[in-house]
């Protein structure tokens, strides 16, 4: 069974731009969560989607948003990029909301 | 959700057992202990999880104390490829409700020849 895939793997943007990252969960998994990882803050939870609805949200500004499609694929969007948004963005999927999460390889975003 | 405390770093000789401790003194009855590891900026890899019984799989063993306030991840024969940051987290296993996963800083395990 294929693992979680994320695209793109690397991305360079400039301040003020917006970016959309994509995540395809493991086949059959319906829950998708997003995380941001930086050297300073570590691995931080962004939000969780299940059945196309955001079920949980971490402590991030409204510039960070996401959605989930009927096939469970998910996208996250960051608007008005700031230098501090440079990070590894990780997606994790699970069969159900409280099941074991499996992570993708991440998208490394660099904001210049 | 309960928070966890782990040593910042540990080292282990190749071929020996690596025992990684984790304290979770405020764990609730319905919270599971999960272990993940992350190798140099790759996505975290699931290792094992448990509720109150000891667990073993092809990667590791998980020993949970009887009061569930601490646990130990055991890599029985550590190899150089086990060098990684190991995260211990606790999370609700069922029943729904809000859950904010908190990974903390983890333990940086270095396996040396």
Backbone of each chain as ProteinMPNN parsed JSONL, in Angstrom:
{"seq_chain_A": "XXXXXXXXXXXXXXXXXXXXXXXXXXXXXXXXXXXXXXXXXXXXXXXXXXXXXXXXXXXXXXXXXXXXXXXXXXXXXXXXXXXXXXXXXXXXXXXXXXXXXXXXXXXXXXXX", "coords_chain_A": {"N_chain_A": [[0.862, -1.189, 0.0], [0.606, 2.173, -0.882], [2.329, 4.904, 0.656], [1.782, 7.965, 2.511], [1.652, 10.743, 0.428], [3.198, 13.795, -0.527], [3.051, 16.89, -2.157], [4.35, 19.966, -3.509], [7.715, 18.682, -3.032], [9.717, 20.438, -2.399], [9.891, 23.973, -2.12], [10.148, 27.348, -3.05], [9.387, 30.561, -2.087], [8.448, 34.04, -2.07], [8.196, 36.728, 0.311], [4.883, 37.72, 1.17], [3.653, 36.368, -0.885], [1.407, 33.631, -1.703], [0.838, 30.164, -0.885], [0.119, 26.816, -1.817], [-0.145, 23.613, -0.569], [-0.109, 20.095, -1.092], [-1.609, 16.998, -0.11], [-1.807, 13.544, -0.245], [-3.527, 11.017, 1.231], [-2.916, 7.767, 2.761], [-4.41, 5.075, 1.076], [-7.779, 4.605, 1.838], [-7.63, 5.84, 4.266], [-9.171, 8.329, 6.213], [-8.778, 10.537, 7.745], [-6.89, 13.469, 7.919], [-4.097, 15.201, 8.981], [-2.235, 18.198, 9.559], [1.043, 19.471, 10.068], [3.506, 21.773, 11.266], [6.963, 22.108, 11.142], [9.701, 23.534, 12.647], [13.07, 24.582, 13.401], [13.123, 26.134, 15.698], [10.602, 25.96, 17.023], [9.899, 23.322, 16.921], [7.849, 20.449, 16.275], [4.701, 21.258, 15.354], [1.192, 21.172, 15.698], [-1.119, 21.866, 13.161], [-3.787, 21.639, 11.867], [-6.658, 19.413, 11.641], [-8.42, 17.311, 9.445], [-11.409, 15.624, 8.726], [-13.639, 13.661, 6.99], [-14.103, 15.774, 5.194], [-14.347, 17.976, 6.822], [-13.091, 20.418, 9.024], [-11.808, 19.366, 12.012], [-10.298, 19.93, 14.179], [-8.015, 22.316, 15.474], [-4.893, 23.887, 15.6], [-2.798, 26.358, 17.248], [-2.509, 28.638, 15.27], [-2.238, 31.472, 13.056], [-4.944, 32.958, 11.083], [-4.027, 33.009, 8.508], [-3.224, 30.58, 7.782], [-4.742, 27.899, 6.328], [-6.94, 25.227, 5.364], [-8.226, 22.422, 3.49], [-10.314, 19.59, 2.773], [-10.941, 17.081, 0.439], [-13.516, 15.096, -1.178], [-12.362, 12.673, -1.74], [-10.622, 12.33, 0.265], [-8.152, 13.49, -0.045], [-6.041, 16.258, 0.756], [-5.495, 19.766, 1.065], [-3.359, 22.43, 2.058], [-3.193, 25.893, 2.694], [-1.249, 28.8, 2.701], [-1.408, 32.123, 3.191], [-0.183, 35.396, 2.317], [2.694, 35.184, 2.841], [5.25, 34.947, 5.334], [8.625, 35.466, 6.495], [9.058, 33.794, 8.639], [7.498, 31.634, 8.112], [8.894, 29.759, 6.839], [9.608, 26.434, 6.749], [9.314, 22.903, 7.49], [6.626, 21.255, 6.243], [4.359, 18.958, 7.295], [2.283, 16.217, 6.571], [-0.11, 14.011, 7.873], [-1.801, 10.913, 7.876], [-4.66, 8.995, 8.909], [-6.728, 6.147, 9.63], [-9.062, 6.571, 11.092], [-10.246, 9.155, 13.301], [-9.007, 8.854, 15.77], [-7.027, 7.088, 15.393], [-3.843, 5.483, 14.633], [-1.44, 7.682, 13.34], [0.12, 8.208, 10.201], [2.933, 9.521, 8.694], [3.754, 11.724, 5.958], [6.491, 12.534, 3.65], [6.907, 15.223, 3.774], [6.828, 18.75, 2.916], [9.198, 21.032, 2.076], [9.373, 24.328, 2.713], [10.648, 27.387, 1.725], [10.848, 30.704, 2.496], [11.633, 33.709, 1.053]], "CA_chain_A": [[0.0, 0.0, 0.0], [1.427, 3.377, -0.973], [2.284, 5.74, 1.842], [1.299, 9.336, 2.357], [2.475, 11.513, -0.503], [3.038, 15.24, -0.432], [3.625, 17.644, -3.266], [5.677, 19.562, -3.966], [8.623, 18.342, -1.942], [10.467, 21.651, -2.076], [9.228, 25.157, -2.656], [10.717, 28.642, -2.664], [8.452, 31.659, -2.324], [8.868, 35.313, -1.492], [7.253, 37.305, 1.285], [3.677, 38.275, 0.596], [2.996, 35.415, -1.785], [0.676, 32.562, -1.045], [1.291, 28.85, -1.313], [-0.793, 25.7, -1.572], [0.532, 22.328, -0.463], [-1.058, 19.008, -1.289], [-1.356, 15.753, 0.619], [-2.657, 12.394, -0.576], [-3.382, 10.07, 2.343], [-2.904, 6.341, 2.471], [-5.708, 4.635, 0.587], [-8.685, 4.156, 2.895], [-7.557, 6.741, 5.417], [-10.115, 9.428, 6.063], [-8.368, 11.682, 8.561], [-5.622, 14.071, 7.513], [-3.628, 16.278, 9.858], [-1.084, 18.955, 9.078], [1.963, 19.938, 11.092], [4.621, 22.613, 10.851], [8.159, 21.831, 11.927], [10.799, 24.488, 12.536], [14.096, 24.33, 14.428], [12.835, 26.863, 16.926], [9.35, 25.555, 17.677], [9.667, 21.884, 16.84], [6.733, 19.938, 15.478], [3.482, 21.843, 15.884], [-0.041, 20.782, 15.025], [-1.845, 22.942, 12.478], [-5.211, 21.295, 11.869], [-7.051, 18.053, 11.272], [-9.63, 17.198, 8.658], [-12.048, 14.304, 8.668], [-14.887, 13.764, 6.224], [-14.156, 17.094, 4.554], [-14.619, 19.004, 7.816], [-12.014, 20.652, 9.985], [-12.265, 18.849, 13.31], [-9.417, 20.368, 15.241], [-7.141, 23.354, 14.965], [-3.843, 24.34, 16.506], [-2.716, 27.78, 17.52], [-1.875, 29.33, 14.159], [-3.101, 32.567, 12.564], [-5.887, 32.641, 10.031], [-3.356, 32.902, 7.2], [-3.081, 29.14, 7.538], [-6.053, 27.288, 6.142], [-6.867, 23.954, 4.665], [-9.489, 21.799, 3.124], [-10.226, 18.177, 2.432], [-11.851, 16.738, -0.641], [-14.321, 13.881, -0.932], [-11.495, 11.492, -1.836], [-9.757, 12.458, 1.448], [-6.966, 14.319, -0.313], [-6.138, 17.524, 1.48], [-4.589, 20.858, 0.724], [-3.278, 23.53, 2.998], [-2.843, 27.142, 2.05], [-0.717, 29.861, 3.558], [-1.477, 33.391, 2.457], [0.698, 36.473, 2.776], [3.813, 34.489, 3.468], [6.251, 35.662, 6.121], [9.881, 34.731, 6.568], [8.918, 32.776, 9.688], [6.729, 30.472, 7.639], [9.847, 28.78, 6.322], [9.477, 25.268, 7.625], [8.921, 21.621, 6.898], [5.204, 21.039, 6.481], [4.115, 17.519, 7.29], [0.914, 15.735, 6.535], [-0.239, 12.667, 8.433], [-3.148, 10.373, 7.686], [-5.061, 7.862, 9.738], [-7.996, 5.577, 9.189], [-10.092, 7.314, 11.797], [-9.752, 10.331, 14.008], [-8.187, 8.518, 16.935], [-6.162, 5.969, 15.019], [-2.423, 5.781, 14.429], [-1.138, 8.56, 12.207], [1.299, 7.91, 9.386], [3.375, 10.794, 8.126], [4.378, 11.827, 4.651], [7.878, 13.003, 3.676], [6.941, 16.651, 4.038], [7.163, 19.773, 1.927], [10.083, 22.037, 2.678], [9.063, 25.653, 2.183], [11.585, 28.461, 2.044], [10.305, 32.023, 2.161], [12.731, 34.681, 0.956]], "C_chain_A": [[0.895, 1.235, 0.0], [1.258, 4.197, 0.29], [1.666, 7.091, 1.552], [2.228, 10.068, 1.393], [2.161, 12.996, -0.36], [3.707, 15.892, -1.623], [3.411, 19.129, -3.067], [6.561, 19.181, -2.782], [9.418, 19.556, -1.487], [9.821, 22.833, -2.784], [9.941, 26.399, -2.149], [9.728, 29.716, -3.047], [9.05, 32.934, -1.739], [7.78, 35.838, -0.563], [6.054, 37.91, 0.576], [2.945, 37.339, -0.347], [2.155, 34.44, -0.978], [1.12, 31.227, -1.621], [0.222, 27.816, -0.972], [-0.005, 24.404, -1.611], [-0.507, 21.22, -0.517], [-0.629, 17.748, -0.548], [-2.344, 14.685, 0.157], [-2.476, 11.339, 0.503], [-3.247, 8.638, 1.851], [-4.313, 5.925, 2.067], [-6.564, 4.078, 1.733], [-8.664, 5.027, 4.14], [-8.443, 7.949, 5.181], [-9.74, 10.672, 6.861], [-7.007, 12.168, 8.089], [-5.303, 15.212, 8.468], [-2.407, 16.927, 9.244], [-0.279, 19.464, 10.256], [3.001, 20.854, 10.457], [5.812, 22.269, 11.739], [9.24, 22.844, 11.629], [11.826, 24.174, 13.608], [13.752, 24.992, 15.757], [11.648, 26.344, 17.706], [9.1, 24.06, 17.647], [8.469, 21.563, 15.97], [5.435, 20.431, 16.099], [2.282, 21.489, 15.018], [-0.735, 21.996, 14.417], [-3.352, 22.698, 12.511], [-5.429, 19.868, 11.4], [-8.34, 18.105, 10.485], [-10.119, 15.762, 8.648], [-13.382, 14.48, 7.985], [-15.137, 15.184, 5.744], [-14.419, 18.236, 5.535], [-13.409, 19.181, 8.721], [-12.519, 20.296, 11.372], [-11.475, 19.421, 14.47], [-8.439, 21.375, 14.662], [-6.121, 23.721, 16.025], [-3.83, 25.846, 16.601], [-1.924, 28.513, 16.444], [-2.817, 30.417, 13.653], [-3.957, 32.125, 11.394], [-5.277, 32.57, 8.643], [-3.172, 31.435, 6.794], [-4.475, 28.526, 7.434], [-5.89, 25.977, 5.385], [-8.233, 23.509, 4.214], [-9.238, 20.339, 2.803], [-11.296, 17.871, 1.406], [-12.552, 15.406, -0.354], [-13.487, 12.609, -1.039], [-10.444, 11.467, -0.726], [-8.454, 13.205, 1.196], [-7.153, 15.679, 0.342], [-5.148, 18.532, 0.922], [-4.525, 21.829, 1.897], [-2.745, 24.755, 2.266], [-2.283, 28.114, 3.09], [-0.724, 31.134, 2.722], [-0.509, 34.396, 3.084], [1.889, 35.912, 3.541], [4.762, 35.433, 4.192], [7.517, 34.803, 6.188], [9.785, 33.569, 7.562], [8.097, 31.572, 9.293], [7.637, 29.432, 6.996], [9.895, 27.596, 7.28], [9.299, 24.016, 6.788], [7.459, 21.404, 7.254], [4.896, 19.564, 6.258], [2.63, 17.217, 7.306], [0.915, 14.328, 7.114], [-1.659, 12.175, 8.214], [-3.394, 9.207, 8.635], [-6.424, 7.382, 9.28], [-9.167, 6.355, 9.803], [-9.464, 8.409, 12.618], [-8.816, 9.983, 15.15], [-7.252, 7.36, 16.651], [-4.725, 6.427, 14.812], [-2.225, 6.623, 13.188], [0.145, 8.125, 11.513], [1.662, 9.165, 8.604], [3.913, 10.646, 6.709], [5.789, 12.376, 4.779], [8.004, 14.497, 3.943], [7.215, 17.501, 2.811], [8.023, 20.809, 2.626], [9.857, 23.357, 1.97], [10.102, 26.647, 2.662], [10.979, 29.77, 1.575], [11.443, 33.043, 2.19], [12.207, 36.115, 1.001]], "O_chain_A": [[1.833, 1.327, 0.792], [0.198, 4.195, 0.915], [1.102, 7.322, 0.483], [3.449, 10.013, 1.536], [1.023, 13.393, -0.11], [4.794, 15.493, -2.042], [2.389, 19.528, -2.509], [6.155, 19.356, -1.633], [9.752, 19.677, -0.308], [9.283, 22.711, -3.885], [10.294, 26.493, -0.974], [9.279, 29.781, -4.192], [10.037, 32.895, -1.004], [6.616, 35.445, -0.643], [6.186, 38.532, -0.478], [1.747, 37.5, -0.582], [2.187, 34.426, 0.253], [1.702, 31.165, -2.705], [-0.481, 27.933, 0.031], [0.716, 24.131, -2.571], [-1.635, 21.382, -0.051], [0.56, 17.476, -0.386], [-3.557, 14.895, 0.168], [-1.374, 10.817, 0.671], [-3.441, 8.347, 0.67], [-5.294, 6.379, 2.657], [-6.134, 3.206, 2.487], [-9.571, 4.961, 4.969], [-8.464, 8.519, 4.09], [-10.325, 11.738, 6.668], [-6.087, 11.376, 7.887], [-6.14, 16.076, 8.727], [-1.646, 16.297, 8.51], [-0.824, 19.836, 11.295], [3.329, 20.729, 9.278], [5.671, 22.155, 12.956], [9.652, 22.996, 10.479], [11.492, 23.563, 14.622], [14.062, 24.455, 16.821], [11.689, 26.296, 18.935], [8.169, 23.581, 18.294], [8.125, 22.307, 15.052], [5.102, 20.072, 17.229], [2.345, 21.504, 13.788], [-0.914, 23.02, 15.075], [-4.099, 23.467, 13.117], [-4.54, 19.215, 10.853], [-9.25, 18.861, 10.822], [-9.334, 14.817, 8.571], [-14.169, 15.35, 8.358], [-16.238, 15.719, 5.872], [-14.689, 19.358, 5.107], [-12.781, 18.205, 9.133], [-13.515, 20.84, 11.849], [-11.931, 19.398, 15.613], [-8.078, 21.293, 13.488], [-6.451, 23.85, 17.204], [-4.727, 26.526, 16.103], [-0.8, 28.954, 16.683], [-4.036, 30.311, 13.795], [-3.735, 31.073, 10.795], [-5.93, 32.123, 7.699], [-2.989, 31.112, 5.62], [-5.281, 28.632, 8.358], [-4.826, 25.678, 4.843], [-9.252, 24.131, 4.514], [-8.102, 19.913, 2.592], [-12.424, 18.353, 1.504], [-12.212, 14.696, 0.593], [-13.864, 11.575, -0.488], [-9.497, 10.683, -0.774], [-7.731, 13.518, 2.141], [-8.269, 16.182, 0.466], [-4.103, 18.173, 0.381], [-5.499, 22.022, 2.625], [-1.946, 24.646, 1.336], [-2.792, 28.221, 4.205], [-0.103, 31.191, 1.66], [-0.084, 34.248, 4.229], [2.05, 36.148, 4.738], [5.04, 36.544, 3.742], [7.483, 33.591, 5.971], [10.359, 32.502, 7.345], [8.004, 30.6, 10.043], [7.185, 28.341, 6.648], [10.185, 27.747, 8.466], [9.155, 24.063, 5.566], [7.097, 21.373, 8.43], [5.137, 19.008, 5.187], [1.841, 17.884, 7.975], [1.836, 13.548, 6.869], [-2.614, 12.94, 8.352], [-2.468, 8.537, 9.092], [-7.174, 8.11, 8.63], [-10.117, 6.735, 9.12], [-8.243, 8.559, 12.615], [-7.913, 10.759, 15.462], [-6.743, 6.724, 17.574], [-4.438, 7.624, 14.817], [-2.764, 6.325, 12.122], [1.118, 7.729, 12.155], [0.822, 9.782, 7.949], [4.444, 9.606, 6.32], [6.246, 12.655, 5.888], [9.08, 14.981, 4.295], [7.758, 17.033, 1.81], [7.627, 21.387, 3.638], [10.119, 23.487, 0.774], [10.396, 26.736, 3.854], [10.637, 29.925, 0.402], [12.12, 33.219, 3.203], [12.992, 37.061, 0.931]]}, "seq_chain_B": "XXXXXXXXXXXXXXXXXXXXXXXXXXXXXXXXXXXXXXXXXXXXXXXXXXXXXXXXXXXXXXXXXXXXXXXXXXXXXXXXXXXXXXXXXXXXXXXXXXXXXXXXXXXXXXXXX", "coords_chain_B": {"N_chain_B": [[-4.755, 16.943, 26.857], [-2.213, 14.742, 28.083], [1.13, 15.769, 28.901], [4.509, 15.041, 27.918], [7.765, 14.04, 29.11], [11.059, 13.838, 28.111], [14.476, 12.696, 27.959], [16.948, 14.897, 26.616], [19.018, 13.983, 24.977], [20.644, 10.903, 24.062], [22.995, 8.204, 23.958], [24.175, 5.241, 22.333], [25.773, 2.099, 21.959], [26.398, 0.421, 18.924], [24.582, -2.514, 18.239], [23.937, -2.964, 20.852], [21.28, -2.782, 23.314], [18.97, -0.125, 23.128], [17.515, 1.972, 25.391], [14.915, 4.022, 25.798], [13.587, 6.447, 27.794], [10.405, 7.783, 28.975], [8.442, 10.139, 30.557], [5.134, 10.493, 31.665], [3.31, 11.652, 33.579], [0.792, 12.721, 33.984], [-1.019, 11.297, 32.574], [-4.116, 10.192, 31.222], [-6.789, 7.802, 31.761], [-7.759, 6.897, 29.294], [-5.854, 7.447, 27.463], [-3.408, 6.737, 25.066], [0.009, 5.664, 24.764], [2.276, 6.726, 22.438], [4.939, 6.15, 20.166], [7.204, 7.711, 18.006], [9.679, 8.163, 15.452], [12.132, 10.318, 13.98], [14.096, 10.747, 11.265], [16.56, 12.766, 10.411], [15.032, 15.165, 9.301], [13.183, 13.87, 7.708], [9.792, 12.664, 7.298], [8.12, 11.939, 10.392], [8.295, 8.627, 11.668], [6.123, 6.055, 12.474], [6.412, 4.0, 15.338], [5.512, 2.348, 17.549], [2.741, 1.678, 19.786], [0.849, 1.806, 22.876], [-1.495, 0.956, 25.515], [-1.797, -0.036, 28.253], [-0.685, -2.492, 28.564], [2.422, -4.216, 27.973], [4.017, -3.934, 24.822], [5.098, -5.336, 21.732], [6.735, -5.206, 18.626], [8.014, -5.646, 15.269], [9.88, -3.689, 15.219], [10.399, -2.606, 17.775], [10.128, -2.691, 21.418], [7.707, -1.842, 23.857], [7.527, -0.769, 27.068], [5.369, -0.247, 29.638], [4.839, 1.289, 32.71], [3.178, 0.023, 35.667], [1.548, 1.941, 36.893], [1.233, 3.579, 34.811], [2.531, 5.989, 34.475], [4.945, 6.327, 33.318], [7.058, 5.246, 30.6], [9.057, 3.01, 28.582], [10.856, 2.836, 25.646], [12.237, 0.259, 23.839], [14.876, -0.552, 21.822], [16.027, -3.386, 20.673], [18.471, -4.288, 19.476], [20.411, -2.047, 18.621], [21.151, -0.254, 15.629], [23.266, 1.637, 13.366], [21.513, 2.943, 11.73], [19.42, 3.498, 13.346], [19.836, 5.899, 14.496], [18.353, 8.838, 15.356], [15.716, 11.23, 16.068], [13.62, 10.602, 18.725], [10.277, 10.522, 19.521], [7.959, 10.684, 22.117], [4.582, 10.517, 22.665], [1.385, 11.213, 24.109], [-1.968, 10.309, 23.649], [-5.469, 10.518, 23.062], [-7.176, 7.512, 22.53], [-9.656, 6.678, 21.712], [-13.12, 7.555, 21.426], [-13.409, 10.102, 20.494], [-13.652, 13.691, 20.439], [-11.762, 16.674, 21.185], [-8.377, 16.888, 20.246], [-5.161, 17.79, 20.594], [-2.268, 17.151, 19.208], [0.84, 16.885, 20.798], [4.142, 17.08, 20.332], [6.567, 17.722, 21.55], [10.152, 17.958, 22.234], [11.511, 15.634, 21.955], [13.867, 12.818, 22.086], [17.172, 12.814, 21.159], [18.743, 10.259, 19.736], [21.831, 8.819, 19.432], [23.53, 6.405, 17.77], [26.489, 4.747, 18.048], [29.429, 3.36, 16.463]], "CA_chain_B": [[-3.937, 15.746, 26.723], [-1.051, 14.752, 28.948], [2.403, 16.115, 28.296], [5.551, 14.049, 28.16], [9.119, 14.519, 29.374], [12.06, 12.907, 27.632], [15.829, 13.269, 27.973], [17.272, 15.602, 25.375], [19.859, 13.154, 24.117], [21.193, 9.649, 24.582], [23.788, 7.499, 22.971], [24.142, 3.795, 22.499], [26.702, 1.404, 21.085], [25.773, -0.444, 17.929], [24.415, -3.891, 18.679], [23.394, -3.004, 22.211], [19.901, -2.318, 23.438], [18.756, 1.287, 23.447], [16.33, 2.122, 26.244], [14.545, 5.434, 25.794], [12.515, 6.65, 28.779], [9.444, 8.865, 28.786], [7.536, 10.363, 31.684], [3.822, 11.051, 31.319], [2.691, 11.462, 34.899], [-0.601, 13.187, 34.013], [-1.756, 10.538, 31.567], [-5.472, 9.786, 31.594], [-7.057, 6.385, 31.56], [-8.049, 6.547, 27.909], [-4.774, 7.95, 26.596], [-2.402, 5.788, 24.64], [1.382, 6.145, 24.596], [2.753, 6.504, 21.073], [6.331, 6.486, 19.872], [7.588, 7.958, 16.626], [11.047, 8.648, 15.309], [12.341, 11.148, 12.803], [15.47, 10.677, 10.805], [17.075, 13.91, 9.651], [14.085, 15.96, 8.53], [12.172, 13.102, 6.99], [8.576, 12.603, 8.089], [8.174, 11.006, 11.52], [7.923, 7.242, 11.385], [5.454, 5.387, 13.59], [7.14, 2.832, 15.837], [4.716, 1.446, 18.385], [1.923, 2.352, 20.773], [0.244, 0.913, 23.846], [-2.376, 1.563, 26.509], [-1.29, -0.391, 29.569], [0.119, -3.71, 28.47], [3.64, -4.092, 27.187], [3.801, -4.243, 23.427], [6.306, -5.63, 20.944], [6.571, -5.443, 17.192], [9.283, -5.947, 14.603], [10.82, -2.582, 15.386], [10.75, -2.254, 19.15], [9.247, -3.08, 22.511], [7.246, -0.739, 24.688], [7.246, -1.185, 28.444], [4.608, 0.786, 30.349], [4.769, 0.953, 34.128], [1.844, -0.357, 36.107], [0.759, 3.153, 37.136], [1.162, 4.247, 33.487], [3.102, 7.326, 34.512], [6.156, 6.378, 32.507], [7.233, 4.128, 29.685], [10.383, 2.883, 27.987], [10.951, 2.231, 24.324], [13.45, -0.537, 23.759], [15.368, -1.05, 20.532], [16.838, -4.471, 21.25], [19.819, -4.355, 18.912], [20.481, -0.788, 17.884], [22.066, -0.128, 14.496], [23.561, 3.028, 13.033], [20.328, 3.514, 11.096], [18.462, 3.891, 14.384], [20.143, 7.262, 14.913], [17.177, 9.639, 15.014], [15.024, 11.849, 17.198], [12.509, 9.751, 19.128], [9.216, 11.273, 20.18], [6.95, 9.983, 22.895], [3.416, 11.366, 22.849], [0.205, 10.527, 24.619], [-3.132, 10.8, 22.946], [-6.695, 9.772, 23.257], [-7.265, 6.447, 21.54], [-11.018, 6.48, 21.209], [-14.089, 8.409, 22.093], [-13.556, 11.391, 19.83], [-13.302, 14.874, 21.205], [-10.624, 17.443, 20.682], [-7.07, 16.334, 20.534], [-4.071, 18.574, 20.041], [-1.041, 16.374, 19.373], [1.992, 17.654, 21.277], [5.295, 16.214, 20.143], [7.732, 18.065, 22.357], [11.452, 18.013, 21.551], [11.991, 14.278, 21.743], [15.211, 12.411, 22.491], [18.079, 12.56, 20.048], [19.523, 9.049, 19.981], [22.975, 8.599, 18.548], [24.103, 5.058, 17.857], [27.868, 4.836, 17.558], [30.033, 2.048, 16.147]], "C_chain_B": [[-2.68, 15.883, 27.563], [0.199, 15.16, 28.17], [3.433, 15.066, 28.675], [6.884, 14.732, 28.408], [10.099, 13.442, 28.948], [13.448, 13.533, 27.784], [16.134, 13.874, 26.607], [18.074, 14.724, 24.431], [20.329, 11.917, 24.848], [22.107, 9.085, 23.513], [23.843, 6.026, 23.335], [25.151, 3.185, 21.536], [25.932, 0.496, 20.136], [25.732, -1.882, 18.435], [23.87, -4.039, 20.087], [21.948, -2.524, 22.207], [19.879, -0.827, 23.769], [17.447, 1.382, 24.211], [16.008, 3.598, 26.386], [13.368, 5.644, 26.744], [11.61, 7.817, 28.421], [8.561, 8.948, 30.023], [6.248, 11.004, 31.209], [2.945, 10.915, 32.545], [1.23, 11.888, 34.939], [-1.476, 12.437, 33.008], [-3.13, 10.129, 32.095], [-5.713, 8.334, 31.209], [-7.281, 5.975, 30.122], [-6.985, 7.049, 26.946], [-3.748, 6.857, 26.324], [-1.034, 6.461, 24.634], [1.84, 5.748, 23.197], [4.226, 6.888, 20.987], [6.51, 6.639, 18.361], [9.079, 8.272, 16.617], [11.164, 9.414, 13.997], [13.818, 11.155, 12.479], [15.736, 11.87, 9.914], [16.062, 14.531, 8.698], [13.223, 15.171, 7.563], [10.884, 13.173, 7.816], [8.726, 11.638, 9.243], [7.646, 9.637, 11.138], [7.285, 6.632, 12.621], [6.265, 4.173, 14.016], [6.2, 1.865, 16.535], [3.806, 2.272, 19.273], [1.306, 1.324, 21.716], [-0.618, 1.68, 24.83], [-1.888, 1.245, 27.927], [-0.468, -1.667, 29.569], [1.39, -3.435, 27.689], [3.363, -4.557, 25.764], [5.135, -4.499, 22.743], [5.914, -5.774, 19.487], [7.953, -5.642, 16.585], [10.315, -4.852, 14.796], [11.311, -2.445, 16.821], [9.803, -2.902, 20.147], [8.895, -1.846, 23.32], [6.864, -1.296, 26.043], [6.569, -0.022, 29.154], [4.507, 0.375, 31.807], [3.33, 0.705, 34.546], [0.956, 0.863, 36.369], [0.619, 4.013, 35.886], [1.777, 5.639, 33.479], [4.416, 7.427, 33.757], [6.224, 5.145, 31.614], [8.659, 4.132, 29.159], [10.258, 2.216, 26.635], [12.277, 1.498, 24.258], [13.711, -0.946, 22.316], [16.372, -2.141, 20.884], [18.268, -4.568, 20.74], [20.007, -3.132, 18.011], [21.501, -0.85, 16.748], [22.288, 1.351, 14.206], [22.341, 3.709, 12.428], [19.23, 3.88, 12.094], [18.76, 5.272, 14.941], [19.041, 8.183, 14.416], [16.706, 10.377, 16.258], [13.78, 11.018, 17.478], [11.509, 10.568, 19.948], [8.26, 10.33, 20.895], [5.77, 10.938, 23.051], [2.292, 10.534, 23.457], [-1.007, 11.144, 23.939], [-4.32, 9.907, 23.219], [-6.817, 8.725, 22.164], [-8.65, 6.226, 21.002], [-11.932, 7.47, 21.904], [-14.218, 9.781, 21.47], [-13.158, 12.538, 20.722], [-12.092, 15.572, 20.626], [-9.318, 16.798, 21.102], [-6.03, 17.194, 19.834], [-2.786, 17.783, 20.255], [0.122, 17.278, 19.777], [3.208, 16.762, 21.239], [6.475, 16.552, 21.046], [9.006, 18.03, 21.541], [12.038, 16.632, 21.295], [13.383, 14.034, 22.296], [16.041, 12.147, 21.246], [18.965, 11.371, 20.405], [20.628, 8.946, 18.955], [23.514, 7.203, 18.806], [25.499, 5.122, 17.255], [28.469, 3.452, 17.368], [30.737, 1.455, 17.353]], "O_chain_B": [[-2.145, 16.978, 27.737], [0.312, 14.932, 26.965], [3.252, 14.305, 29.626], [7.106, 15.862, 27.972], [9.994, 12.287, 29.362], [13.585, 14.756, 27.742], [15.636, 13.412, 25.58], [17.835, 14.721, 23.223], [20.403, 11.882, 26.076], [22.015, 9.431, 22.335], [23.596, 5.626, 24.472], [25.358, 3.692, 20.433], [24.935, -0.119, 20.516], [26.708, -2.397, 18.982], [23.398, -5.109, 20.471], [21.464, -1.944, 21.235], [20.666, -0.341, 24.581], [16.404, 0.93, 23.74], [16.753, 4.341, 27.026], [12.287, 5.095, 26.535], [11.99, 8.715, 27.67], [8.004, 7.947, 30.473], [6.274, 11.958, 30.432], [1.968, 10.165, 32.554], [0.494, 11.467, 35.831], [-2.553, 12.907, 32.643], [-3.281, 9.769, 33.263], [-4.957, 7.729, 30.449], [-7.024, 4.827, 29.759], [-7.205, 7.07, 25.735], [-3.291, 6.159, 27.229], [-0.934, 7.682, 24.514], [1.793, 4.576, 22.825], [4.687, 7.821, 21.646], [6.041, 5.825, 17.565], [9.662, 8.604, 17.648], [10.411, 9.193, 13.048], [14.663, 11.516, 13.299], [15.207, 11.972, 8.807], [16.194, 14.449, 7.477], [12.594, 15.755, 6.681], [10.9, 13.696, 8.931], [9.393, 10.613, 9.102], [6.68, 9.509, 10.385], [7.861, 6.693, 13.707], [6.747, 3.411, 13.179], [6.104, 0.698, 16.156], [4.071, 3.454, 19.493], [1.244, 0.134, 21.405], [-0.495, 2.897, 24.966], [-1.601, 2.153, 28.707], [0.344, -1.895, 30.466], [1.435, -2.537, 26.849], [2.567, -5.469, 25.541], [6.165, -3.948, 23.129], [4.897, -6.384, 19.156], [8.942, -5.789, 17.304], [11.504, -5.07, 14.559], [12.493, -2.198, 17.059], [8.828, -3.56, 19.784], [9.697, -0.921, 23.446], [6.004, -2.169, 26.16], [7.138, 1.064, 29.257], [4.132, -0.758, 32.111], [2.389, 1.122, 33.871], [-0.245, 0.827, 36.102], [-0.039, 5.053, 35.909], [1.549, 6.397, 32.536], [4.941, 8.526, 33.581], [5.544, 4.145, 31.844], [9.375, 5.127, 29.273], [9.634, 1.164, 26.498], [13.322, 2.06, 24.586], [12.885, -1.596, 21.676], [17.469, -1.835, 21.352], [19.178, -4.898, 21.502], [19.787, -3.19, 16.801], [22.577, -1.428, 16.896], [21.584, 2.211, 14.737], [22.154, 4.915, 12.594], [18.231, 4.498, 11.726], [18.008, 5.771, 15.778], [18.816, 8.302, 13.212], [17.228, 10.177, 17.355], [12.981, 10.76, 16.578], [11.866, 11.213, 20.934], [7.819, 9.321, 20.345], [5.948, 12.06, 23.524], [2.264, 9.31, 23.329], [-1.054, 12.348, 23.69], [-4.195, 8.729, 23.554], [-6.585, 9.023, 20.993], [-8.808, 5.64, 19.932], [-11.537, 8.136, 22.86], [-15.073, 10.561, 21.89], [-12.395, 12.354, 21.67], [-11.479, 15.09, 19.674], [-9.2, 16.236, 22.19], [-6.032, 17.304, 18.608], [-2.266, 17.746, 21.37], [0.352, 18.317, 19.158], [3.313, 15.804, 22.005], [7.32, 15.686, 21.272], [8.966, 18.068, 20.311], [12.964, 16.487, 20.498], [13.997, 14.918, 22.893], [15.658, 11.354, 20.386], [19.832, 11.47, 21.274], [20.379, 8.982, 17.75], [23.904, 6.868, 19.924], [25.67, 5.504, 16.097], [28.069, 2.492, 18.027], [31.297, 0.362, 17.265]]}, "name": "protein", "num_of_chains": 2, "seq": "XXXXXXXXXXXXXXXXXXXXXXXXXXXXXXXXXXXXXXXXXXXXXXXXXXXXXXXXXXXXXXXXXXXXXXXXXXXXXXXXXXXXXXXXXXXXXXXXXXXXXXXXXXXXXXXXXXXXXXXXXXXXXXXXXXXXXXXXXXXXXXXXXXXXXXXXXXXXXXXXXXXXXXXXXXXXXXXXXXXXXXXXXXXXXXXXXXXXXXXXXXXXXXXXXXXXXXXXXXXXXXXXX"}
